[in-house]
Amino acid sequence: MQEMSTRKEKLFFLIFGYLFFPFFYLKMLFKKKKNQPKNFLIIDTAKIGDLVCSTPFFRALKKNFPDSYLAVLVISRVKGILENNPNIDDMILVDEFKGIKGGLKLIKLIKSKNFDWSFKLVAGGWEDTIPFWLGISNRVTVVSRHSDNLSNLLSKFSNYRKEYCFDELKSKFNLELLEFLGIKQAEDRREVFYTQRETAKIDKLFKERNIFEKDFLVGISVTAGNKFKEWEPEKFSQLADKMIKELKAKILFLGSREDKEIVDKVIRKMKEKAIDFSGLVDLTTLPALMSRLNLFISVDTGPLYVATALDVPVIDINGPFNVKEQMLPTAKAEIVENKIYCQPCSHLVAGMHFCKERHLKCIKGITVDKVLKAVRKIINKYNLKENKL
């Protein structure tokens, strides 16, 4: 039903855009040109991990145009990741404007900002029409041969296009889009921010749960937005037990309120004692918590990239996903995989949500001992226990 609704929206905006093409084009043609770009609209309707990968783009844009106004169009459930980002002047929540009527209201809302450049950082979607309807002179978008036909037709409303292909590191690709502005050198360094307010919240939570600075703190997230990526809960239980018993680790299970049921299931199956943080920390506060960890373990999901942006060592239990597209080669990361003939099958563009082979061996074949081996390797590599023990 959701896919049908999205297709209707795409079709409506495509037809409407082509019908009124002459009007919008003439409007841009007679628009007064600026010597220096001042107002930038960034459209990034992706999830947590993808948004973290976009932070080098925001920093590079602001560094080269420090007096500019930079607004980002995002989905509301990920806005916390950008809440304290100093390179962003405004956030617009696209999913607060639902359906065709909502889309028209959204365009009316942001029209007054007088943007002169737009960058759409994700392939597909109806949002390619927004910059065109707003009369933005310079419209940059990402295209992919794996997007549907309607999305590719909608991308024609942009006058600068760059194709994203499998295996490309997305953060590096985003920075290459800035070449349309003449920016050829930019550092691919991801970042997330938190303030003293978020630090105080974590201090309070730690004090209430007898968590001390000397503790060897390991955060674990057991879920993923895409259930296709998830490892079995009982394996997380076994892994946590072994880390507590053999490594004297203090385990913190992280997650949203929606994750609490599965976190409870993992903890109930444990023999040792762990600490449940699910539902206690929102995305705005998550970076402050992550910064206190010695190690973070999860399947390939958004919080993993929050951790790497803070230089926290991570274990990525990866099943179907192509990690080359998001994980920085310089990150303190151990990727645990079960390499088989059909892996990877899921990508940033053309992501999968089910196993075509109907066996999920890529994730189910990863053993607890294999992950524990990676844990020991990363502890030795970065002297993690020496930091606090």
C-alpha positions, -999 to +999 in steps of 0.1 A: +000+000+000+029+024+009+047+016-024+014+023-044+010+057-026+046+067-033+042+058-069+010+079-072+029+109-057+058+104-081+035+102-111+015+133-100+047+154-095+061+142-128+030+151-148+025+184-130+062+193-135+061+186-173+028+204-178+041+236-162+077+232-174+077+264-195+064+285-167+090+273-141+118+274-167+110+310-177+109+320-141+144+307-136+156+322-168+147+357-157+158+352-121+185+376-111+219+359-109+240+361-077+278+366-078+282+343-048+260+315-038+242+323-005+214+300+002+217+262-001+190+236+002+202+201+009+177+172+004+187+141+023+158+119+032+179+089+041+183+071+075+208+076+103+238+059+088+234+077+055+229+110+072+262+106+092+279+100+059+266+134+047+282+154+075+315+159+056+295+175+028+278+199+052+311+209+068+329+214+034+300+235+021+300+258+052+338+260+052+339+273+016+308+295+020+309+306+057+283+333+054+258+311+036+224+298+048+223+260+048+190+242+052+186+204+052+154+186+043+153+154+064+128+128+078+117+136+113+129+105+130+166+112+122+167+149+130+184+143+164+216+134+146+219+169+132+204+188+161+237+202+174+255+203+141+270+239+138+272+237+100+235+236+095+213+267+099+179+250+096+161+217+093+129+211+074+110+178+082+097+164+049+074+138+064+053+164+082+039+171+048+021+140+037+007+132+003+003+154-028-014+182-008+014+181+018+040+182-009+025+214-023+024+230+012+061+221+017+071+238-015+051+269-005+068+269+029+104+269+017+098+292-013+105+323+008+141+311+015+152+321-020+177+293-024+201+295-053+216+260-051+201+227-042+218+193-037+197+161-035+220+135-019+198+104-024+187+087-057+150+083-063+119+099-048+097+127-059+117+154-041+137+162-074+107+184-083+110+207-053+141+227-064+126+230-099+092+243-086+110+267-063+129+282-093+163+273-079+188+280-107+213+253-099+199+219-091+222+190-083+209+154-079+221+118-076+209+093-101+212+055-103+206+029-130+190+009-102+163+035-095+128+030-109+118+046-142+096+073-126+125+084-103+148+086-133+123+108-152+119+130-121+157+135-120+155+153-153+142+183-135+177+188-122+203+205-144+233+188-128+233+150-123+259+125-111+255+087-111+261+067-080+273+031-086+277+000-064+309-002-043+313+036-042+320+051-007+289+074-003+306+101+018+334+105-008+308+105-036+288+133-018+319+154-016+325+150-053+291+167-059+307+199-046+328+200-078+298+216-095+306+245-071+343+244-079+352+227-046+377+200-055+394+192-022+374+183+010+381+161+039+360+129+043+357+132+081+323+124+096+311+141+127+283+142+152+279+167+180+266+169+215+265+196+242+269+198+279+232+193+282+234+158+267+266+150+287+247+158+319+219+134+309+244+106+305+262+115+337+229+111+355+220+078+339+254+064+346+253+075+383+219+059+388+232+026+374+266+025+391+285+029+359+320+043+365+348+058+345+371+028+351+346+003+337+352-014+304+320-003+287+307-021+257+275-009+240+254-034+220+226-027+196+206-058+186+182-044+160+183-028+126+158-006+108+160-033+081+151-066+099+168-084+070+202-075+086+195-087+122+216-114+140+198-139+162+189-126+197+202-157+215+236-151+199+237-116+214+229-132+247+257-157+245+282-130+233+273-106+261+277-134+287+311-144+274+323-108+273+312-102+309+327-134+322+360-135+301+367-098+296+351-083+327+331-060+304+301-040+315+274-044+288+249-017+279+221-027+256+211+003+235+179+009+214+147+029+210+115+023+228+104+001+199+135-021+205+127-027+241+108-060+236+137-076+218+163-062+242+143-077+271+143-110+253+181-109+249+187-100+285+163-127+298+183-153+280+216-142+297+232-158+327+252-127+336+239-092+344+236-065+318+222-029+318+192-020+297+194+014+281+167+009+255+142+037+253+163+059+276+184+078+251+172+097+220+192+104+189+202+139+201+217+123+233+231+092+216+265+107+206+271+117+242+265+081+253+286+067+224+316+089+233+318+071+267+320+036+253+352+016+249+336-005+222+303-007+203+289-039+187+259-041+163+247-054+130+252-029+102+228-001+113+227+037+119+242+039+155+273+020+142+282+051+121+275+074+150+301+055+169+327+056+141+322+093+137+332+097+173+363+074+168+348+047+190+360+012+179+332-009+165+324-045+156+301-046+126+282-080+124+274-077+087+252-100+067+238-089+033+250-053+032+278-039+010+299-022+037+323-007+011+295+019+005+294+033+040+323+022+063+353+045+061+385+025+055+401+046+083+375+037+109+384+016+140+363-013+128+363-050+126+339-063+100+326-098+108+311-115+078+302-149+065+313-146+029+292-167+006+283-167-031+254-142-029+269-117-004+266-087-006+232-084-021+220-052-004+233-017-014+225+019-005+207+021-038+186-010-045+185-021-009+171-056-001+146-064+026+144-102+021+167-131+012+162-141-024+179-174-018+157-180+013+184-191+036+200-159+052+233-178+056+253-146+053+241-135+088+230-168+103+264-183+095+282-158+118+290-176+150+294-161+185+331-173+186+338-155+154+325-122+168+343-128+201+376-133+181+370-100+164+364-084+198+397-097+212+415-085+180+402-049+183+409-048+220+445-058+214+449-035+183+438-004+201+448-013+237+412-007+248+413-022+282+444-002+290+425+030+285+403+026+316+413-005+335 
